[in-house]
Amino acid sequence: MRTHRTPDEWRSLFDEQQRSGLNKTQFCRQHGITRSAFSNAHHRLFDRNATDVSFVLALPPSLPDTKPANTPRSGLAATNPQLTLSLPGATLSLPVDISPRWLATLLREIAP
């Protein structure tokens, strides 16, 4: 039997899964939800519009400008700035121009 859940009900389930300590598959089995329905609902609510997600471009406080004043900067490649994530037992350095969607997927997958 299909159960229609509101966006608020799905958000509540996502929060509950995070707090439960169970992985998504275990949580879905325990609650009688198919893994695909859980993933599809998450995608509909959070991944559909990347601009609706609370992502903010984070840049280092000051970057040396190595280009002459009359040359427009074409991104930040000249200084090769990195976004560093410190995790228990690991440090991950990524370029600051990494796709926010890719980073969000990575963070969801490594979340406890």
C-alpha positions as CSV (number, residue, x, y, z in Angstrom):
1,M,0.0,0.0,0.0
2,R,1.4,3.4,-1.0
3,T,1.5,6.0,1.8
4,H,1.5,9.7,0.8
5,R,3.7,11.8,3.1
6,T,3.8,15.5,3.2
7,P,7.2,17.3,2.8
8,D,7.1,18.0,6.6
9,E,6.5,14.3,7.3
10,W,9.5,13.4,5.1
11,R,11.7,16.0,6.8
12,S,10.7,14.6,10.2
13,L,11.7,11.1,9.0
14,F,15.0,12.3,7.6
15,D,15.8,14.0,11.0
16,E,14.7,10.8,12.8
17,Q,17.0,8.7,10.7
18,Q,19.9,11.0,11.4
19,R,19.3,10.7,15.1
20,S,18.6,7.0,15.1
21,G,22.2,5.9,14.4
22,L,20.8,3.5,11.7
23,N,22.0,3.7,8.1
24,K,19.3,4.5,5.6
25,T,18.6,0.9,4.6
26,Q,18.1,-0.2,8.2
27,F,15.9,2.8,9.0
28,C,13.8,2.2,6.0
29,R,13.3,-1.5,6.8
30,Q,12.4,-0.7,10.4
31,H,9.8,1.9,9.2
32,G,8.4,0.0,6.2
33,I,9.6,2.5,3.7
34,T,11.3,1.4,0.5
35,R,14.9,2.7,0.2
36,S,14.0,4.2,-3.2
37,A,11.0,6.1,-1.8
38,F,13.2,7.5,1.0
39,S,16.0,8.5,-1.5
40,N,13.5,10.0,-4.0
41,A,11.8,12.0,-1.4
42,H,15.1,13.3,-0.2
43,H,16.1,14.2,-3.7
44,R,12.8,16.0,-4.3
45,L,13.1,18.0,-1.1
46,F,16.8,18.9,-1.0
47,D,18.5,18.2,-4.3
48,R,16.1,19.6,-6.8
49,N,17.0,23.3,-6.5
50,A,20.6,23.7,-5.3
51,T,19.9,27.4,-4.8
52,D,17.2,26.6,-2.3
53,V,19.8,24.7,-0.1
54,S,21.7,26.8,2.4
55,F,25.0,26.7,0.6
56,V,27.2,29.8,0.8
57,L,30.4,30.1,-1.2
58,A,33.2,30.1,1.4
59,L,36.4,31.7,0.4
60,P,39.6,32.2,2.5
61,P,39.6,35.7,4.1
62,S,42.2,37.1,1.8
63,L,43.7,35.8,-1.3
64,P,46.8,37.3,-2.9
65,D,45.9,38.7,-6.3
66,T,48.6,37.6,-8.6
67,K,47.0,39.0,-11.8
68,P,47.8,42.5,-13.0
69,A,45.1,45.0,-12.1
70,N,43.9,45.4,-15.7
71,T,43.4,41.6,-16.2
72,P,40.2,40.1,-14.9
73,R,40.5,37.2,-12.6
74,S,39.2,34.0,-14.1
75,G,38.4,32.3,-10.9
76,L,40.7,31.3,-8.2
77,A,43.0,28.8,-10.0
78,A,46.0,31.1,-9.8
79,T,46.3,30.8,-6.0
80,N,44.9,27.2,-5.8
81,P,42.8,27.7,-2.7
82,Q,41.5,24.7,-0.9
83,L,38.4,23.9,1.2
84,T,39.6,21.7,4.0
85,L,37.2,19.4,5.9
86,S,38.6,18.0,9.2
87,L,36.9,14.7,10.1
88,P,37.7,12.3,12.9
89,G,40.8,10.4,11.6
90,A,41.0,12.2,8.3
91,T,41.4,15.6,6.6
92,L,40.0,16.2,3.1
93,S,41.2,19.1,1.0
94,L,39.1,20.0,-2.0
95,P,39.2,22.9,-4.5
96,V,36.9,25.7,-3.6
97,D,35.2,25.6,-6.9
98,I,33.9,22.0,-6.3
99,S,30.3,21.4,-7.2
100,P,28.0,22.1,-4.2
101,R,25.8,19.2,-5.2
102,W,28.8,16.8,-5.2
103,L,29.9,18.1,-1.9
104,A,26.4,17.8,-0.4
105,T,26.3,14.2,-1.6
106,L,29.7,13.4,-0.1
107,L,28.7,15.0,3.3
108,R,25.4,13.0,3.4
109,E,27.2,9.8,2.6
110,I,29.9,10.2,5.3
111,A,27.5,11.5,7.9
112,P,27.1,9.1,10.9
